[in-house]
Amino acid sequence: MVSNPVHGLPFLPGTSFKDSTKTAFHRSQTLGYRNGYAIVRRPTVGIGGDRLQFNQLSQAELDELASKAPVLTYGQPKQAPPADFIPAHVAFDKKVFLESQGIELNPPEKMALDPYTELRKQPLRKYVTPSDFDQLKQFLTFDKQVLRFYAIWDDTDSMYGECRTYIIHYYLMDDTVEIREVHERNDGRDPFPLLMNRQRMPKVLVENAKNFPQCVLEISDQEVLEWYTAKDFIVGKSLTILGRTFFIYDCDPFTRRYYKEKFGITDLPCIDVNKQEPPPVKQELPPYNGFGLVEDSAQNCFALIPKAPKKDVIKMLVNDNKVLRYLAALESPIPEDKDRRFVFSYFLATDMISIFEPPVRNSGIIGGKYLGRTKVVKPYSTVDNPIYYGPSDFFIGAVIEVFGHRFIILDTDEYVLKYMESNAAQYSPEALASVQKHVRKLEAPASESESKQTEKDPGVQELEALIDTVQKQLKDHSCKDNIREAFQIYDKEASGYVDRDMFFKICESLNVPVDDSLVKELIRMCSHGEGKIDYYNFVRAFSN
């Protein structure tokens, strides 16, 4: 039992006294450094700051000194120096069994197992390394050596899928794979350089690792049975990486040399993966419905927003304002149609035809526009290949069928005769013969024709006399040079008639003396129903 050295009481709870004046209870430092060397420092105070009497001897030592006889003869014996101080934590460092203190212990026993500790123990990882494999040697040998393959990923079977090209890099130094995207100008894609970062790619997974969360955790060797190697990348074969099937169609020259030296493969092909466009599908036009021109109707089948068919601009510029006019009669079994006359106007710039019926007084038939400008298809021509009437089809005696109505050409104007003479190669011998016959009739004595015409229609004689009078009176008038061309510009249908208001506007612009009494009478005689004026006969008075 340990006793209290101050009070002589056992050091037990309730028998010890605490000095309330003490505030420090730390242990004195016994080790230190001086000038960089470790030294031992003898403590002078104990715990609580009590001073230690390190030169005081114990009772046993005093008894031993009292019974010991001095050995020395001369002088007083010198007191032995105190032993070197060694701290307890240094003296007993690395000393664990208690036999030095006279305590005997039982033989060592096995420690009880902790279930939780045993549960946390992991099996030791086993490594199977080939005897001839050296990772450092592989790094030093194949550093900066990369196999480059050109591949495509065809995803056209899915909705909005497409066929895209990629570059696959296989790094020989660590057997990692990298897939880079190939961007083209104006491809509409963000310029991301990599589809897959450089990493090792598993080829065969463990059966239990098929549902492994690969998108979150990295795959280790425990989940993989086999990794992709260089021998798995062969030109002309497909391989699946990250759920995408890539077809390798080519590689670079270094890769070809490597496969030849390593695997003995010398016939790596270069496969053409450019898809040939299918032959164009022949567009079959629906049956013609009869509205408008065939070319205009066909434009609705070529585009969602139809465009006007292309026109021959050169032809339009060369033949601008060139019109061939013909006089025709309607072939009809109806008696009222026998005396009807029609003016055909053929526009050389557009190959269109317009028909105008001059009004006749007291005929019971309203004249005017009979057919607007349009192309007329010949009878018995097919819808797929329509054949339109041309200038060579119009000659004296020719029969022109216009939408079921048959017309016979009776006469032409002088411009048609000049056109046929200058372009005789376009016309058939029959057409030229009809023109020659017509010219002979014109060269017949004019007196006979005038007398017959006078007998038939006295008003014609009166009109001719008035025209001669106006010609003599306005012989030197300055407007007679271009008056005919001015009226033809405003006569879009080439009918020979213009509106009454337009007639006076043209006369005013050309300084025609419409206030003259003879001119007023000529205008009255050239006027017809519906506010129309026959400018053909009117301009005769202003020509030579």
C-alpha positions in Angstrom: 0.0 0.0 0.0 1.3 3.4 -0.9 1.3 6.0 1.9 1.1 9.7 1.7 4.7 10.9 2.4 3.5 14.2 3.9 0.9 13.2 6.3 1.8 9.5 6.8 -1.7 8.4 5.7 -2.5 5.8 3.1 -2.9 7.2 -0.4 -6.5 6.3 -0.7 -9.6 8.3 -1.5 -10.6 10.3 1.5 -7.2 10.1 3.2 -5.3 12.5 0.9 -5.3 16.2 1.1 -5.1 18.6 -1.8 -3.1 21.8 -1.7 -5.4 24.5 -3.1 -2.6 26.8 -3.8 -1.0 24.6 -6.4 -2.1 25.4 -10.0 0.5 23.6 -12.1 0.6 19.8 -12.2 2.7 19.2 -15.3 5.7 16.9 -15.4 9.2 18.5 -15.7 11.0 18.1 -19.0 13.9 15.7 -18.8 15.1 15.7 -22.4 16.3 18.7 -24.5 18.7 20.0 -27.1 21.7 22.3 -26.7 23.7 23.6 -29.7 22.0 21.0 -31.8 22.8 18.0 -29.5 20.4 15.9 -27.5 21.2 16.1 -23.7 19.6 14.7 -20.5 18.3 17.2 -18.0 18.0 16.1 -14.4 14.6 17.4 -13.0 14.8 19.6 -10.0 11.1 19.8 -9.2 8.4 17.1 -9.3 4.7 17.1 -10.2 3.0 20.2 -8.7 6.3 22.1 -8.5 7.7 20.5 -5.3 11.4 20.7 -5.2 13.3 17.4 -5.3 16.1 16.6 -2.9 18.2 14.6 -5.3 21.2 14.5 -2.9 19.2 13.0 0.0 19.9 9.3 0.8 17.4 6.7 1.7 17.3 4.9 5.1 18.8 1.8 3.7 21.7 3.8 2.3 22.3 5.5 5.6 22.4 2.2 7.4 24.9 0.8 4.9 27.2 3.8 5.3 27.0 3.6 9.1 28.3 0.0 9.2 31.0 0.4 6.5 34.6 0.9 7.6 36.7 3.4 5.5 39.4 1.8 3.4 41.4 4.9 2.8 44.1 5.9 5.3 44.8 9.4 4.3 42.3 12.1 4.0 38.5 12.2 4.0 36.8 9.9 1.5 35.3 11.7 -1.4 31.6 11.3 -1.9 30.7 9.3 -5.0 29.0 11.3 -7.8 25.3 10.6 -8.3 24.4 8.2 -11.0 23.4 9.5 -14.4 19.7 10.3 -14.5 17.7 8.2 -17.0 13.9 9.0 -17.4 11.6 6.1 -16.8 10.0 6.2 -20.3 13.6 5.9 -21.7 14.8 3.2 -19.3 11.7 1.0 -19.9 11.4 1.7 -23.6 10.6 -1.5 -25.6 10.5 -3.6 -22.4 7.1 -5.5 -22.2 7.3 -8.7 -20.1 7.3 -8.2 -16.2 9.9 -10.7 -15.0 12.4 -8.0 -13.9 9.8 -6.9 -11.3 9.3 -10.4 -10.0 5.9 -10.9 -11.7 5.3 -14.2 -13.5 2.7 -14.3 -16.2 0.8 -17.1 -17.8 1.7 -18.4 -21.3 0.4 -16.3 -24.2 -3.1 -17.1 -25.4 -5.0 -16.5 -28.6 -6.9 -13.3 -28.8 -10.7 -13.6 -29.1 -12.0 -13.0 -32.7 -14.1 -9.9 -33.4 -17.0 -10.7 -35.8 -17.0 -7.1 -37.2 -13.3 -7.1 -37.8 -13.5 -10.5 -39.5 -16.3 -9.2 -41.7 -14.2 -6.2 -42.9 -11.3 -8.4 -43.9 -11.0 -8.5 -47.8 -9.4 -11.4 -49.6 -6.0 -10.8 -50.9 -5.7 -9.7 -54.5 -4.0 -12.2 -56.6 -1.9 -11.1 -59.6 -1.1 -13.3 -62.5 1.7 -11.7 -64.4 3.3 -13.4 -67.4 6.9 -14.2 -66.9 8.0 -12.4 -70.1 5.8 -9.2 -69.5 7.6 -6.1 -68.5 5.4 -3.0 -68.3 8.4 -0.7 -68.1 9.9 -2.3 -71.2 6.7 -1.9 -73.0 6.6 1.8 -72.2 10.2 2.4 -73.3 9.8 0.3 -76.4 6.4 1.6 -77.7 6.5 5.2 -76.4 4.9 7.6 -78.9 3.9 4.7 -81.2 0.2 4.9 -82.1 -1.9 2.8 -84.4 -4.3 5.0 -86.4 -7.5 3.5 -87.8 -10.3 5.2 -89.9 -13.8 4.0 -89.0 -17.4 4.9 -89.6 -20.4 4.6 -87.3 -23.6 4.0 -89.4 -26.7 4.9 -87.5 -29.0 5.5 -90.4 -31.4 2.8 -89.3 -32.5 4.9 -86.4 -34.6 8.1 -86.6 -32.5 11.1 -87.6 -29.5 8.9 -87.7 -26.5 9.4 -90.0 -23.2 7.9 -91.1 -20.3 9.6 -89.4 -16.5 9.2 -89.6 -14.1 8.8 -86.7 -10.4 8.2 -86.1 -9.5 5.5 -83.6 -6.1 5.7 -81.9 -4.5 2.7 -80.2 -1.5 3.5 -78.0 0.9 0.6 -77.9 2.7 1.9 -74.8 -0.2 1.1 -72.4 -2.9 -0.6 -74.6 -5.3 2.4 -74.3 -7.9 3.5 -77.0 -9.0 6.9 -78.0 -11.8 7.9 -80.5 -11.7 11.3 -82.1 -14.4 12.9 -84.2 -13.8 14.1 -87.7 -15.4 17.5 -88.3 -16.1 19.0 -91.7 -16.7 22.6 -92.6 -20.3 23.8 -92.0 -21.4 20.4 -90.6 -23.5 22.1 -88.0 -21.9 20.3 -85.0 -20.0 21.7 -82.0 -16.3 21.3 -82.3 -15.8 18.6 -79.7 -12.5 16.8 -80.4 -13.1 13.5 -78.6 -15.9 11.1 -78.6 -14.1 8.9 -76.0 -11.2 9.8 -73.9 -8.1 7.7 -73.8 -8.7 4.6 -71.7 -8.5 0.8 -71.7 -11.5 -0.8 -73.2 -13.0 -4.1 -71.9 -13.8 -6.7 -74.5 -15.3 -9.5 -72.4 -16.9 -8.8 -69.0 -17.4 -11.1 -66.1 -20.9 -12.7 -66.1 -21.8 -10.9 -62.8 -20.4 -7.6 -64.0 -22.8 -7.1 -67.0 -25.0 -4.9 -64.8 -22.0 -3.0 -63.4 -22.7 0.8 -63.3 -20.0 1.6 -65.8 -21.2 5.2 -66.2 -20.4 5.9 -62.5 -17.5 3.6 -61.5 -14.3 2.6 -63.2 -14.0 -1.0 -64.4 -11.2 -2.9 -62.7 -9.6 -6.2 -63.6 -12.1 -8.0 -61.4 -15.0 -7.1 -63.7 -13.1 -7.8 -67.0 -12.1 -11.1 -68.5 -10.4 -9.7 -71.6 -9.3 -6.3 -72.8 -9.1 -5.0 -76.3 -5.6 -5.4 -77.9 -4.0 -4.4 -81.1 -5.0 -7.7 -82.8 -8.7 -6.9 -82.4 -8.4 -3.9 -84.7 -8.5 -5.2 -88.2 -9.3 -3.3 -91.4 -12.6 -4.6 -92.9 -14.1 -5.8 -89.6 -16.5 -4.2 -87.1 -16.0 -3.9 -83.4 -18.3 -2.6 -80.7 -17.1 0.1 -78.3 -19.4 1.7 -75.7 -22.4 0.3 -77.4 -21.5 1.7 -80.8 -20.5 -0.5 -83.7 -17.6 0.9 -85.6 -16.5 -0.4 -89.0 -12.8 0.1 -89.8 -12.2 0.8 -93.4 -8.6 2.1 -93.6 -5.4 2.8 -91.5 -2.2 4.8 -91.9 1.1 3.5 -93.3 2.7 3.0 -89.9 -0.2 0.7 -88.8 0.2 -1.3 -92.0 4.0 -1.8 -91.3 3.3 -2.8 -87.7 0.7 -5.4 -88.6 3.0 -6.8 -91.2 6.0 -7.1 -88.8 3.9 -8.2 -85.7 1.2 -10.4 -87.1 2.3 -11.1 -90.6 -0.8 -9.4 -92.1 0.2 -7.9 -95.5 -3.2 -7.5 -97.3 -4.9 -4.8 -95.2 -7.5 -3.4 -97.7 -8.7 0.2 -98.2 -12.4 0.0 -98.4 -14.5 2.6 -100.1 -17.3 3.5 -97.7 -18.8 6.3 -99.8 -22.4 5.4 -100.5 -23.4 5.7 -104.1 -26.5 7.8 -104.6 -29.4 5.8 -105.9 -30.5 6.5 -109.5 -33.0 9.3 -109.7 -36.6 8.3 -109.6 -38.4 9.2 -112.8 -41.1 11.6 -112.0 -44.4 10.7 -113.6 -46.7 13.6 -114.2 -50.4 13.3 -113.5 -52.8 13.6 -116.4 -53.2 17.0 -117.8 -56.4 18.6 -116.5 -56.8 21.1 -119.3 -56.3 24.3 -117.2 -53.4 26.6 -118.3 -50.3 25.4 -120.2 -48.8 22.0 -119.7 -45.5 23.5 -118.5 -47.2 25.7 -115.9 -49.3 22.8 -114.6 -46.2 20.6 -114.4 -44.4 23.0 -112.1 -46.9 22.1 -109.3 -45.4 18.6 -109.4 -41.7 19.7 -109.2 -41.8 22.0 -106.1 -44.0 22.8 -103.2 -44.0 26.5 -104.2 -44.2 26.4 -108.0 -42.1 28.6 -110.1 -42.7 30.0 -113.6 -41.1 27.9 -116.3 -37.9 29.2 -117.8 -38.2 31.4 -120.9 -36.0 31.9 -123.8 -34.8 35.4 -123.1 -32.7 35.8 -126.2 -35.7 34.8 -128.4 -37.9 37.3 -126.6 -35.4 40.1 -127.1 -34.9 39.3 -130.8 -38.6 38.9 -131.6 -40.0 41.6 -129.3 -43.1 43.3 -130.8 -43.0 41.0 -133.8 -46.5 39.8 -134.6 -47.8 37.8 -137.5 -51.5 38.6 -138.3 -53.9 36.4 -140.3 -57.5 36.7 -141.3 -59.5 33.5 -140.7 -63.0 32.2 -141.1 -64.8 29.8 -138.7 -65.6 26.4 -140.2 -69.0 25.7 -138.8 -72.3 24.1 -140.0 -74.2 27.0 -138.4 -75.3 29.5 -141.0 -74.8 32.5 -138.7 -71.1 31.6 -138.4 -70.3 31.7 -142.1 -69.8 35.4 -142.3 -67.8 35.8 -139.1 -64.2 36.8 -139.5 -61.4 36.5 -137.0 -57.9 38.0 -136.7 -55.2 35.6 -135.6 -52.1 37.2 -134.0 -49.0 35.0 -133.6 -46.4 36.4 -131.2 -42.9 35.3 -132.3 -41.4 36.2 -128.9 -43.5 33.7 -126.9 -45.1 31.4 -129.6 -48.5 32.4 -128.3 -51.7 33.0 -130.2 -54.6 35.4 -129.7 -57.8 35.6 -131.6 -59.9 38.7 -132.0 -63.3 39.0 -133.7 -63.9 42.5 -135.2 -67.4 43.8 -134.3 -69.9 43.9 -137.2 -72.9 46.2 -137.0 -76.3 44.6 -137.0 -74.8 41.1 -137.1 -76.3 40.0 -133.8 -72.9 38.8 -132.5 -70.8 40.7 -130.0 -67.3 41.0 -131.2 -64.1 41.4 -129.2 -61.5 39.1 -127.7 -62.2 35.5 -128.7 -59.1 33.9 -127.2 -56.4 35.5 -125.0 -52.7 34.9 -125.4 -51.9 31.2 -125.0 -50.1 28.4 -126.7 -52.3 26.2 -128.8 -51.6 22.5 -128.9 -51.9 20.7 -132.3 -54.6 18.0 -132.5 -53.5 14.4 -132.0 -50.4 15.4 -129.9 -49.8 13.6 -126.6 -49.9 15.3 -123.2 -46.4 14.1 -122.3 -45.0 15.6 -125.4 -47.2 18.4 -126.6 -46.6 20.0 -130.0 -47.7 23.6 -130.4 -48.6 25.6 -133.5 -45.7 27.4 -135.0 -45.3 30.1 -137.7 -44.8 27.4 -140.4 -48.3 26.1 -139.7 -50.0 29.4 -140.7 -50.4 30.0 -144.4 -53.3 30.8 -146.7 -55.7 27.9 -146.8 -54.3 26.2 -143.7 -56.8 24.7 -141.2 -56.1 25.6 -137.5 -57.9 23.7 -134.8 -58.2 25.7 -131.6 -59.7 23.8 -128.7 -62.2 22.0 -130.8 -62.9 24.9 -133.2 -61.6 24.8 -136.8 -60.5 28.0 -138.6 -59.4 28.5 -142.2 -56.7 31.1 -142.9 -58.0 33.5 -145.6 -55.5 36.3 -145.8 -52.3 37.8 -144.2 -50.8 41.2 -143.7 -47.8 42.5 -145.5 -45.4 41.8 -142.6 -46.3 38.1 -142.8 -45.4 38.1 -146.5 -42.0 39.7 -145.7 -41.4 37.3 -142.9 -42.1 34.2 -145.0 -39.9 35.6 -147.8 -37.0 36.1 -145.4 -37.5 32.7 -143.6 -38.6 30.5 -146.5 -36.7 27.5 -145.1 -39.2 27.2 -142.2 -42.2 26.8 -144.5 -43.3 23.9 -146.6 -43.7 24.1 -150.4 -47.4 24.1 -150.0 -47.3 27.2 -147.7 -45.0 29.0 -150.1 -47.3 28.2 -153.0 -50.3 29.6 -151.2 -48.4 32.8 -150.6 -47.4 33.1 -154.2 -51.0 32.6 -155.3 -52.1 35.3 -152.9 -49.5 37.7 -154.2 -50.8 37.2 -157.8 -54.3 38.1 -156.6 -52.9 41.3 -155.1 -51.2 42.2 -158.3 -54.5 42.0 -160.3 -56.0 45.2 -161.6 -57.1 47.3 -158.6 -59.8 49.0 -160.6 -61.9 45.8 -160.9 -61.7 45.0 -157.2 -62.5 48.6 -156.3 -65.5 48.6 -158.6 -66.8 45.4 -157.1 -66.2 46.6 -153.6 -68.0 49.8 -154.3 -71.0 47.9 -155.6 -71.1 45.7 -152.5 -70.5 48.4 -149.8 -71.0 52.1 -150.6 -69.6 53.0 -147.1 -66.2 51.6 -148.1 -66.0 54.0 -151.0 -66.9 56.9 -148.8 -64.2 55.8 -146.3 -61.6 55.5 -149.0 -62.4 59.0 -150.3 -62.2 60.5 -146.9 -58.8 58.8 -146.2 -57.5 60.3 -149.5 -58.7 63.7 -148.6 -57.1 63.6 -145.1 -53.9 62.4 -146.6 -53.7 65.4 -148.9 -54.6 67.8 -146.2 -52.1 66.4 -143.6 -49.4 65.7 -146.1 -46.7 67.6 -144.2 -47.8 66.7 -140.6 -45.0 65.6 -138.3 -46.9 62.8 -136.6 -47.3 60.5 -139.5 -43.9 58.7 -139.1 -44.6 56.8 -135.9 -48.3 56.8 -135.4 -48.8 53.2 -136.4 -46.1 51.9 -133.9 -47.7 54.0 -131.1 -51.1 52.3 -131.6 -49.5 48.8 -131.9 -47.8 49.2 -128.5 -51.1 49.7 -126.7 -52.9 47.0 -128.8 -51.6 44.0 -126.8 -53.9 41.6 -128.5 -53.0 42.8 -132.0 -56.7 43.1 -132.9 -56.5 46.4 -134.8 -58.7 48.2 -132.2 -58.0 50.3 -129.1 -60.3 51.9 -126.5 -61.7 55.3 -127.3 -60.0 57.0 -124.3 -56.7 55.4 -125.1 -57.1 56.5 -128.8 -57.5 60.2 -127.9 -54.6 60.0 -125.4 -52.3 58.6 -128.2 -53.5 61.2 -130.6 -52.9 64.0 -128.1 -49.3 62.7 -127.4 -48.6 62.7 -131.1 -50.2 66.1 -131.8 -52.8 64.6 -134.1 -55.3 67.4 -135.1 -58.4 65.6 -133.7 -60.3 69.0 -133.7 -60.2 69.1 -137.5 -63.6 68.5 -139.1 -62.2 65.9 -141.6 -60.4 64.1 -138.8 -63.5 64.1 -136.7 -65.5 62.5 -139.5 -62.7 59.9 -140.0 -62.8 59.0 -136.3 -66.6 58.7 -136.5 -66.4 56.3 -139.5 -63.7 54.2 -137.8 -65.6 53.9 -134.6 -67.3 50.6 -133.6 -69.5 49.4 -130.8 -68.3 49.0 -127.2 -66.1 52.2 -127.4 -63.6 50.7 -129.9 -61.9 52.6 -132.8 -60.3 50.9 -135.8 -56.9 52.5 -135.9 -55.9 50.4 -139.0 -58.0 52.5 -141.3 -57.3 55.7 -139.3 -53.5 55.5 -139.6 -53.8 55.0 -143.4 -54.7 58.7 -143.6 -51.3 59.6 -142.1 -49.2 57.3 -144.3 -47.7 58.0 -147.7 
